[in-house]
Amino acid sequence: MSATSVYDLHYLNDVRWEYHDCMILGDKGYLSTQVRQNLFAVANITLEVPHRLNQRNSKPPTWAYKYFCKRIETIFSQLNDNFMMIRNYAK
């Protein structure tokens, strides 16, 4: 797991050597056709990323993608509350 930004595409280079034959859920920060094809060719990893609304052939995300993303966001929210990551009063 990693936060999304342009530089996190480098994380996927490490993933392809550690995992194989699986599906990875990503958000729009991982939208790259070259990376998607490379992951599938090297390690048979399917990268599921929703399309942007202004792209050609854009279709809404599948129910499975929505379900798992909601579950992941809920777990992140619970961890933030339990460990008080957002409220840091240290100076």
C-alpha positions in Angstrom: 0.0 0.0 0.0 1.2 3.4 -0.8 -0.2 6.9 -1.1 -0.9 8.0 -4.6 1.2 10.5 -6.4 3.2 10.5 -9.7 6.3 9.1 -8.0 4.5 6.1 -6.7 4.6 4.5 -10.1 8.1 3.5 -9.1 6.6 1.3 -6.4 5.0 -0.8 -9.1 8.4 -1.7 -10.4 9.2 -3.4 -7.1 5.7 -5.1 -7.0 6.2 -6.9 -10.2 9.1 -8.9 -8.8 7.4 -9.8 -5.5 3.9 -10.8 -6.7 2.4 -12.6 -9.6 -0.9 -13.7 -10.9 -3.0 -11.2 -9.0 -5.1 -8.1 -9.3 -4.0 -4.7 -7.8 -6.5 -1.9 -7.2 -5.3 1.6 -7.9 -6.7 5.1 -8.2 -6.3 7.6 -11.0 -2.7 8.3 -10.0 -1.7 4.9 -11.4 -3.4 5.5 -14.8 -0.8 4.5 -17.3 -1.2 2.1 -20.2 2.5 1.3 -20.4 2.8 0.4 -16.7 -0.4 -1.7 -17.0 0.9 -3.7 -20.0 4.3 -4.1 -18.4 2.9 -5.5 -15.2 0.7 -8.0 -17.1 3.6 -9.1 -19.4 6.2 -9.6 -16.7 4.1 -11.0 -13.8 0.5 -11.5 -15.0 -0.7 -8.7 -12.7 -3.9 -7.0 -13.6 -3.9 -3.3 -12.5 -7.5 -2.1 -12.1 -7.8 1.7 -12.3 -11.0 3.7 -13.0 -10.9 5.9 -16.1 -11.2 9.6 -16.0 -14.5 11.1 -17.1 -13.0 12.9 -20.1 -11.2 9.9 -21.5 -12.4 8.0 -24.5 -14.3 4.8 -23.7 -14.6 5.8 -20.1 -17.0 3.6 -18.2 -18.0 3.6 -14.6 -16.0 1.3 -12.2 -17.3 -2.1 -11.6 -19.3 -3.0 -8.4 -16.3 -5.1 -7.2 -13.9 -2.2 -7.6 -16.3 0.1 -5.7 -16.9 -2.5 -2.9 -13.2 -3.2 -2.3 -12.2 0.5 -2.5 -14.9 1.4 0.1 -13.7 -1.4 2.4 -10.1 -0.2 2.1 -11.0 3.5 2.8 -13.1 2.4 5.8 -10.1 0.4 7.2 -7.8 3.4 6.7 -10.3 5.7 8.4 -10.5 3.2 11.4 -6.7 3.0 11.6 -6.4 6.8 11.6 -8.9 7.1 14.5 -7.4 4.2 16.5 -3.8 5.5 16.2 -4.7 9.2 16.1 -2.5 9.8 13.1 -4.2 13.0 12.0 -4.2 14.7 15.4 -0.6 15.1 16.3 0.0 17.8 18.9 3.8 17.4 19.1 5.8 20.5 18.7 
